[in-house]
Amino acid sequence: TLAIYLMWKGVSPEGGDFPDGAAVAFPVQGEPVLIMMGSKEAPLHILLWKANKGVKSMKAAGIGLSDPGPSIKISSQAKADGDTWHVVLTRVLGKGTGIAPLYPGIETKVGFAVWYGANDERAGLKAFSVDWIPFAVDA
């Protein structure tokens, strides 16, 4: 199981119109352009966490082309501590149809996004990594 710990400042007050959130994106195949949210030929697999709903699996094949993702064992734990979020997202290692391949020894890439609901951030309005960050699962 892969566990990713995320921490950032920006906890929105309760009762706002838009929940805080975070996403972790991995390429499924090909050389997707992260800022374009992938393409049909080179899609992304995304773990999308929202403060009001937990985590879900998503796939993206371009800007505005996000859909429910492949079935995969995922989970999340989150805690707002003052003005800081602490979020742990987990997913099983391995590969499958529409699932980003993650297992020991593979080198891939990762991208991140964060939504601050109190700033009316939602959908494409967010803070995000513009390009991929190298990522490897150690053996």
C-alpha positions in Angstrom: 0.0 0.0 0.0 1.2 3.5 -0.9 0.5 6.2 1.7 0.9 9.9 0.8 1.0 12.5 3.5 -0.1 16.0 2.5 0.1 19.1 4.7 -0.9 22.6 3.8 -2.1 25.8 5.4 -5.6 26.9 4.5 -8.5 25.5 6.4 -11.8 27.0 5.4 -14.4 27.9 8.0 -17.3 25.4 8.1 -20.5 26.1 6.2 -18.9 27.6 3.1 -20.2 27.0 -0.4 -17.1 25.0 -1.5 -15.1 22.4 0.4 -11.4 22.3 0.8 -9.7 19.6 -1.2 -6.5 18.0 -2.5 -5.6 15.8 -5.5 -2.7 13.6 -6.3 -2.3 12.7 -10.0 -0.3 10.0 -11.7 0.2 9.2 -15.4 -1.6 6.0 -16.5 0.3 5.7 -19.8 2.2 7.8 -22.4 3.5 11.3 -21.6 0.5 13.3 -20.4 0.8 17.0 -20.0 -0.2 17.7 -16.4 -1.4 21.2 -16.8 -3.8 20.0 -19.6 -5.1 17.2 -17.3 -3.8 14.5 -19.7 -5.4 13.4 -22.9 -7.4 10.4 -24.3 -4.1 8.8 -25.4 -2.3 9.7 -22.2 -4.8 9.9 -19.3 -4.3 10.6 -15.6 -5.4 8.6 -12.5 -6.2 11.0 -9.7 -6.9 10.5 -6.0 -9.3 13.3 -5.2 -10.0 14.2 -1.6 -12.7 16.6 -0.5 -13.1 17.7 3.2 -16.8 16.8 3.0 -16.6 13.5 1.2 -13.3 11.8 1.7 -11.3 10.3 -1.2 -12.4 8.9 -4.6 -10.7 7.6 -7.7 -10.9 9.8 -10.8 -9.6 9.6 -14.3 -8.8 12.6 -16.5 -8.4 12.7 -20.3 -8.1 16.5 -20.8 -9.4 19.7 -19.3 -13.0 19.3 -18.3 -12.9 15.6 -19.1 -12.8 14.1 -15.5 -14.9 11.1 -14.7 -15.1 8.5 -12.0 -12.0 6.5 -12.1 -11.2 2.8 -11.9 -12.1 0.7 -9.0 -9.1 0.5 -6.6 -8.7 0.1 -2.9 -8.2 3.6 -1.6 -8.7 5.4 1.7 -8.1 8.7 3.5 -7.7 10.2 6.9 -7.8 13.9 7.4 -7.5 16.4 10.3 -7.7 20.1 10.4 -5.3 21.4 13.1 -5.9 25.2 13.4 -5.2 26.6 10.0 -3.4 23.5 8.7 -4.7 20.4 6.9 -3.1 17.0 7.5 -4.3 14.4 5.0 -3.1 10.9 4.3 -4.2 9.2 1.1 -3.6 5.5 0.5 -4.0 3.2 -2.5 -2.8 -0.3 -3.2 0.3 -0.8 -5.3 0.0 -2.4 -8.7 -1.5 -1.7 -12.0 -4.6 -2.4 -14.0 -6.9 -0.9 -16.6 -7.0 2.8 -16.1 -4.8 2.6 -13.0 -1.5 4.4 -12.8 1.2 1.7 -12.4 2.8 2.0 -8.9 5.0 -0.7 -7.5 8.6 -1.0 -6.1 11.3 -0.1 -8.6 9.1 1.8 -11.1 9.9 5.5 -11.8 7.0 7.6 -12.7 5.7 11.2 -12.0 3.3 12.9 -9.6 1.4 16.1 -9.6 -0.6 17.9 -6.8 -3.6 20.3 -6.5 -5.2 22.0 -3.5 -8.5 23.8 -3.2 -9.2 26.5 -0.6 -13.0 26.7 -0.4 -13.1 30.0 1.5 -11.4 31.5 -1.6 -14.3 30.2 -3.8 -11.8 27.6 -5.3 -13.5 24.7 -7.0 -13.1 22.7 -10.2 -10.3 24.3 -12.3 -9.9 27.1 -9.8 -7.1 25.8 -7.5 -3.4 25.9 -6.7 -1.6 23.2 -8.6 1.8 21.9 -9.7 2.3 23.1 -13.3 4.6 20.2 -14.2 5.3 16.7 -13.1 7.6 15.9 -10.1 9.7 12.7 -10.4 8.4 9.9 -8.2 9.6 6.4 -7.4 8.4 3.7 -5.0 11.4 2.3 -3.2 11.9 -1.5 -3.1 
